[in-house]
Amino acid sequence: MNEQNSFDNLLRLLHSTTRENILLAFEMGKLPEFKTRFDEYIQRISNFYYKCNSEQKLIKELQTAKVHIFPHNFDSFPEELFYFYHLEELNININKIKEIPDGIKVFSRLNYLTLESNQIEKISPELWRLQELEYIKLYNNAITHFPQEVFHLPNLKSLELTDNKIAVVPEPTIENHTIRNIELGENPLTSIPESWKLLKGLERIDLTHSKTKDFPDIAGDWPLLKDFIVTGSKLEELPQSLGKCENIRMILAAKNKLSTVPASIFQLSNLQYLDLSHNQIQSIPASISQLKNLEQLRLSGNPIKSLPEDIGKLSRLQMLLAEDTLIETLPESYYEIDNLTQIKLPKSMPEENQKIIKERLRGRVFELKFL
């Protein structure tokens, strides 16, 4: 066996995660034929671990099957990592890496990959063949697309691609029941394909500050959906079928172009957070009183003139934000809500009404402002 093969075997021993093997590798590294290269290698990989400045600490880290590389100005994927065959978690954030190379395939046990805040443009197709992957975090890069194969990863739970350059997303061809979370905010994405109804396990979708104008009426095909986040998109209407998502707890739809809200949304008895602020909504229907678990209602920046008389039935409501609206008074039933902590109302409200509200809510709320 030549010297290079011997050194490669030594490094494999070092990365076996078994303490006895790691200690043996350190002993072998003292041999004259290995010492110089081994010491240099140990120095390089010690930099992969936060404040790893002792042999004992490094040995402990080598057993964890996790690597977290803090900013080192790497402009390419560190080759030393390819000896870490056993890795289950790899975190290389805030560097200057431009591509995920083919060598990624050696991490057959990898289940958590995060490469946030790099300059990644190219992703090797080998990434999509890592069958144990559960979490992929690649936000704040320069990625323009991702392949259909991502939907075939049998264990993938979360795909986070916020703040990239993705304009078109792939279409799944078979049902997927494992993906729980998809984040595609801050991308020049204009639409979501109807075929995404095949993502049957989806619990959270985040399109914050994308350019999504068209959202097909497929939310009803996501029976487990809990969080629907489209803040700062270009939507003119919300999907009617959101009303079928019985488990939904959060709808964040501020800063869109909404003029109405589907009546079906006001039947979501588990909804806790509803943000409709900064749209073009003129009225809120009386059926909002059916949202028995609603805790936060945000209506700021809409031309709403009044609130429904039955709003007092929202017994769990803690926050009402309605500044910069046309509301002039509060319904009598509103004063029956016991859990209020924060209220913001328009400063354009008549002064006499402001005085009444302040008096009736004195000592009952943490914050009351007219803005």
Phi, psi and omega in degrees: 000129183285170186297322181296316179297322179296318180292321177299318178295324177298317180291325176297321177297318180299326185257026183278348183072355176271124186303319181299318179293320180296316178297320178297320179297320178296323178291316179295329180295346179274350179296144184306322184287346182245337195308308184299310181293321181294315179299319178296319180295315179300321179297319181293313184285338175298331179288346179283343184249140184294119177054039179271088189243018177217155181297318181295321179293320179296318178301317179297318180294322181296339180275349189278342184064027178225141174227126176238107182264120178276171186311121178227005183061032173296130176256001173212164181295122183301121183297331180302333183295337184290352173274351181273059186302330187277358188305136174249336181222127181227123183231112178232078183266156170056057173232203182233031182292133186256343178206154172265114189280170179299332181299348179302339184296342182290342184273065186292342179262358187298128176238350181222116180233124175226126180227054183288150172054053170243207179230035188293126175247326186242135178239123177298139177298344179297333180300321186280006178251005179276097192293343181268355183301132177243325184229127176236119180238109183231029184284158183062059174226203181234034183287133182258339179198163171224151190276165178299333183301338181301329181284353181261355178294120191290342184241003185295128180250327186219131178236112185243110184232029179301144174062060172232208182233038184275119180255334181226137178251152182287165180252123175292150180246348177227160179296141177235126183246005184257327183291120182259327189225129174230125179238117183228024179295163178058037174236154178281044184277127184256341181203160174247129182289149180298334181296348178291354174295346179283352179275073191292340182265005187297128177248336184213130173230131184233114179242030184307129177054037167270187179246031186290115177262327185245120175236110183298156184279069185242359184302330179294346177273002179248080187295341182262002186302131178243322185235122178241108189238113181228027181305133174071024175267202183239022187293137175261344176205153176268152179299130177302323187287358173304331180295348178270352183275083188295340182266359187294136182240344186217126170234113179247107186228032179292156172058048172242206179236038184283133174249340177221167177235132180304134181301332183297333182295330183278012174252004185276093188292342180262000182294129181248328184231122179231114180244109179243017187294153176057054172235208181236031185281131184259339182208153176245126185287159180298336182294352176299338180295349180279350181279074191297336183254011182294129180249328181229129178232118182243116184235006186306147173074025175241151179279050180276131183264335182203163176254151181299148181299329184271014182298339178295346178285351177279073190294341181260004183296127179249329185228130171232115177249113184219029176290160181058042171238188180252016181293134183251342180201171177253141176299151182302322183295340183299327183287354179273352181282125187268343189261009184297135177233331185219128179222131174231125184234164183289139178289347177284352179300138180309138185302323180296321178291322177299319181297318180295315181297316180299318183292317185285337181255006182301127179080358184256340183234151180285323183219126175226117182226151173244111187237000000 
